[in-house]
Amino acid sequence: MIELAEVQSEDVFVDVGSGLGRATALTHFLTGASAIGVEIQSALVRRARGLAARLNAQRVTVIEGDAAKLTRYITSGSVFFLYCPFSGSRLNQVMDDLASIAQTRVIRVCSVDLPLPSRSWLAPVSISGDLAVYRSCFRQ
């Protein structure tokens, strides 16, 4: 995912439904990118924050809350990672919020085990196995 989405140190990686924060921390350490995890379950948030603290990952932040309500506010994100966190109307809400962010600049959206609903502003970069990487492509 890091390679296909071309995650760089100047990116802000957003792990939507970050769970224990492993992908969030790993992406930060492999790329130098700032990383934000969004997780709704308090116990997982505590563990993810504990992991970041033990690793002294100062550019890793874990936010507790519902990603379907918070994604629209993470406007600094440039790479959004979804590892099968939800579907249906909640996924559509996140996709609409990402569209608003993508209207301001190019973003990448990566998903694992989660077919994303088709969007005219989202073009596939790579789809192989369970991993799909997309790039926004709004036309002016």
Secondary structure, DSSP 8 states (H G I E B T S, - for coil): -TTTTT--TT-EEEEET-TTSHHHHHHHHHH--EEEEEES-HHHHHHHHHHHHHTT-TTEEEEES-HHHHGGG-TT-SEEEEES---HHHHHHHHHHHHHHHTTS--EEEEES------TTEEEEEEETTEEEEEE----
